């Protein structure tokens, strides 16, 4: 009987160690949680994290390919303020907001419509008098303070698990967030951070039109498109990424509020630098929307006047 007890107890210990050791984390958590698996070790948790189509990436603008099919996306329900509340949560890795309705996107070369299910953030850390950037994607090696991801799934599936069964099941809109002036549209969301300081805490917040959290729609015609993955384990590949050029603007004070929540259930580790390092592009291509190469009317007029002046000068 004692032997059986020892065997069962040993198995329990082994299982517990496997669970603890198998917990994925960010590099910023490693000091306080040395047994967790940082981004370099995520493939030990999920083999997909070593795939050939991983995200995020560094977008090298000299290598991008213009795609005439990448017209501006259509946004359905993004400008609607619904009556049912949103659920905002500290899930131990980020601040995540689950939507109570399903605004949709279409067009823009997507091939089908996708419904939004949640959005979340990635950010850096305040250091002395400056803020070290924490966006996941970068453009020509330059990162911004934060990054917003709005996660969508095909409109004909019920949840993200079902969406993962399709090669084009998930579409994510990514927006850089840069340090500028205060953005009053974010006040409601940022005020809720005090209520979700610790892992597992949730709160109900007043819903907002999703469009109020984004740059104006007329600025959303310029974007990059590529095939990638989720940026957290299970690192599922089969994600259509749309990375917008125009950033969202928040004040340094607003951005710093995100670092006031914690990775854990106690005041041990502030949630900072919760981003995955950029991954190899491998054989993939990055495309640029056709709207990106269209000059604004004022610039077209200026160009015409300049050409007219040059031609007239040559003819004299």
ABEGO torsion letter per residue (X at the ends): XAAAAAAAAAAAAAAAAAAAAABBBBAAAAAABAABBBAAAAAAABAAAABABBOBBBBBAAABBBBAABBBBBBBGAABBBABBBBBBBAGABBBBBBABBBBBBEGGAGBBBBBABBBBBBBBBBEABBBBABABBBGGBBBABBBBBBBBBAABABAAAAAABAAABBBBBBBBBBBBBBAAAAAAAAAAAAAABBGBBBBBBBBBAAAABBBAAAAABBBBBBBBBABOAGBBGBBBBBBABBBBBBAAAAAAAAABBABABBABBBBGBBBBBBBAEABBBBBBAAAABBBAAAAAAAAAAAAAAAAAAAX
